[in-house]
Amino acid sequence: MSILKDFLEQDADKYCKRILLDAIAELQADTVREFTFNRFNVRLVGSTAMAEIEDEFEVSLEGQCSLTLDQFKEALAKHQ
């Protein structure tokens, strides 16, 4: 999950983390929320309870990462 690590290191400042954590808390089962940050795009999918991270600079499959919302929330909370 180096995409997750890169996202956390490069785009996940306090403001970004607050927006994403709030969006996860408010996410409904029939909702998709999309966010564009400096380098990464994040999609929160309520129907599958998944977070998808996409690197704008890496267009191959290696530039994409999917994880559960719980895993994503935990990663955001742990990141300093």
Number of C-alpha atoms within 10 A of each C-alpha: 11 11 18 23 12 14 20 19 12 13 17 22 14 11 9 14 18 14 12 21 17 10 16 21 10 11 17 14 11 9 14 17 15 15 14 13 14 11 14 23 17 20 17 25 21 18 12 13 17 19 23 18 23 23 22 15 9 13 10 10 9 12 17 20 16 18 16 15 20 13 13 21 17 12 15 20 12 9 13 10
